[in-house]
């Protein structure tokens, strides 16, 4: 295979346009996955930038017709794992604290114009608590919970992204869900109990 960078200029321009189109299509989901993996805005932006740079550099290896977002998630997950190994466990930022330098407001939330105001408030409270609970999970559990339950990837797709057997994905997902349930049980008391 010829090097991506040693191809004719018109091929590089065509691939750049395709790359930009594919990135634009999955931009919101990419940020959502990165944020949930990292736990804060700055680290999520850095992770996305690193992953997009690597994806562009290796775009010649991408198979057209396959899911670009899944390919990018794999790159992001690998970059995130590399960061954890290099830096140790990454600190997480609680959404209660907001983004520093933004007056205590979390400026990275995207409003849903179709939701009713009461539903938005309830969703924000639940999302905030879920984000906090997700941020407390060990990274290997957080990754599979985000990819399987939030991004709705199949077990096989999650296994390919995190590069582990499907059985390991199921085990981590089970443990991650149990930890989330434990951290969120006060929000949903069992029926018949005060």
C-alpha positions, 0 to 999 in steps of 0.5 A: 500500500502506498503511503497516504502522504505520497499520493497524488494531490487530487486524491489527498484533497478528495480524502480530506473532504471525505474525512471532514464530512465523516468527522462532522457527521459524528462530531456530537457523539464523539464529544459525548464519548470523549467527555464520558471517558475523561470526565471533563471538558478540557481532557475530552477536547484534548482526547478528540484532538489526539484521536482526530490527528491519528485518524487523519494520519492513518486515514488510508487504513480506514475501509470506506463503507464501514462505520467511521464513528466506531473506528474513531471510538477505537482510536479514542479509547486507545489514546485514553488507555495510553493516557491512563497508563502514562499519567495514572488515573485521570482526575475527574471534574464534577459537573456540580463545580462547573467549568473553571473560568466560566463563572461556575457554569458548565458551558459545554452542555447542548440544549435540546430544543424539542424537550419541554422545560420541566423535562429538561430540568429533570434530565439535567439533574439526572444527567448530572448525577449520572455523569458524577457516578460515571466519573467515579467508575474505574476506567475499564468499566466506564469505557464499556458502560459508555460504549454499550449503554450510552452509545448503544454499541453491540458487545462485539463492537465494544470488544473490538473498540476496547480490544478484549474478548466479548466475555470480558466486555460482558463481565466489565459491563455487569460490574460497571452497571452494578457500581452505577446502581449502587451509586444511584440507588438513592435516586430510585428507592425500591417500591414500598420503601420510604 
